[in-house]
Amino acid sequence: MTDRFADIQLLRYEVPGFAALTLRQKLLVYYLAEAALWGRDILWDQNCRHGLRLRKTLEAIFRHYAGQQEQQDWQAFVLYLKRVWFANGIHHHYSYLKFEPGFSRDFFLTEVSKLDASLLPLHQDETKEDLAAELAEVIFNPDVMPKRVNQANGEDLLLTSSCNYYAEGITQPEAEAFYAKLKADADPLRPPMLGLNSRLERKADGCLYENVWRSQGLYGPAIDHICEMLCKARDYAENDRQKAVIDKLVEFYQTGNLRTFDEYAILWVEETRGEVDFTNGFTEVYGDPLGLKASWEGYVNIIDQEATHRAKALSDNAQWFENHSPVDARFKKKTCKGVSAKVISAAMLGGDLYPSSAIGINLPNSNWIRAEHGSKSVTIANLTRAYNEAAKGSGMREEFVIDNETREMLGLYADICDDLHTDLHECLGHGSGQLLPGVDADALRAYGSTLEEARADLFGLYYIADPKLVELGLLPNDEAYRSQYYSYLMNGLLTQMVRIEEGCQIEEAHMRNRALICRWTLANYPEAVRIVQRDGKHYVCIDNYQMLRQAFGELLAEVQRIKSEGDYESARHLVEEYGIKLDARLHHEIRQRYERLDLAPYKGFINPRCKLVRNEEGNIIDVSISYEETYEEQMLRYSTDYNTL
Ligand code: ZN
């Protein structure tokens, strides 16, 4: 288990398939990964104008502290630094609230005074005392920069947010007027992402202007390093389109021209043939209360060959699955083509994706580009896997699974079945079946998305128990499917409730779908599954796995009929009866049991480390990847090696 502190747990992710890449591809990954790391300081400055000086000062204290390790102030200081590292600044990465330091102002001032001035980020003519006093106000005064992004209605969102996208003193109405004018002059059909790549500042005469993030501009030193690495990566591109993507991105970084950014986004979204892919740049706008300015992020991914192969085995057999499904022949597709999903693995996370990361990608953000050129939407399998691994050590199974025998079965098969169920859902389930002629695709209205998810899940549940999957080599034996049946029912009947506040009902479509399937089965197949009580705790007890398959097949046939016929009344009945309401007492019990496990609500990742391997003549012969670095080591190394601003 890796680092756990405050409300955070750090995980590691492995990069499956890295070793199988060609040297050329590995070098492409290596240089793109370097480009993803060189932008780190940009984000620190975007999050808070004191962020970089504060980090450098805290790290100087951390490296040179000579006092007692047991001292309470020191321990609280280390905790604070770990939290600041994780958030890329002094505000919580999720709540945006400023961290409360557990150490004293005196401790901080004293430790700074002990340091040699050369170790500190001093401005010209600034003394150590000046620096310490300025930063102490930022750290210890709760009224200074209390929130990074304030969204409260009725307040001036710029004056009350401490992010660094607008110069001090610029008001919300001023900024809005500035961008309203730019917008009025822009192409209404294909508008650029106005404001995306600049800090709004004020000239001496009082007028506002954009200080653009580009080579020779604001953040130029960091951007030049990124471009240098992108250019090296270009030499190892897998195809000409990839080269064109990189060229266009470098051009954008050099000019800061938002039209060039759109051209880049189009090239990027249309490049889908490479096994290596990346994003690098000013991307998401959650950190700006006005939603215009994008934080810097970078990451690199490679195709997950094994998972992609699995998805292909299913989609190649799509017609067989369609023909053999338990639904009425009138609702089956005559010619059925599976979706060949591309599954990817992250190879490096940087900027605003590090250490806390998204587990899926859906880009670009420009609406007109999405409409005209599409988007890339993928899930990052190795990050999901790391979350699953962490869940194993969490005590969830010890608390909620009924007995040891079932736990052992889950230990053997749960991961493989879970992945396979997802593939069946995505590659076959959603694409199966057809509407009867004349039926409106939106006939089920508000119940449509829950029923659609149920249809895809049921398709997966029905087929995961089919001998065909063992025959295709996707499951090791004809009992493995049981683990998916148990964990699916446990989640749908009990544990998914932990994510819902007490007093609330189920809202989200995927959760409604799971509740619907599980509670319909519980009500209609009592010989197959029961909820039992032991020592005051409720558990799922499965008495007949084969009968469960029959239940899922029956419900699949019914849900397909509802969809094919557009039978709104039946859809409404199923969802309202089984998918929404929670039993308050059971809900309370499950939440209490979950809270006692004391799990960290937020997770993030330590990156692997990539290194060039050279032979005696100095030629590069390989790229190695390792997973040993600790959280502290990695943070300190990044601060040293990618120090640009
Ligand atoms: Zn789905």
Residues whose N, C-alpha, C, O or C-beta is under 5 A from the ligand:
A	BS01	ZN	E453 A456
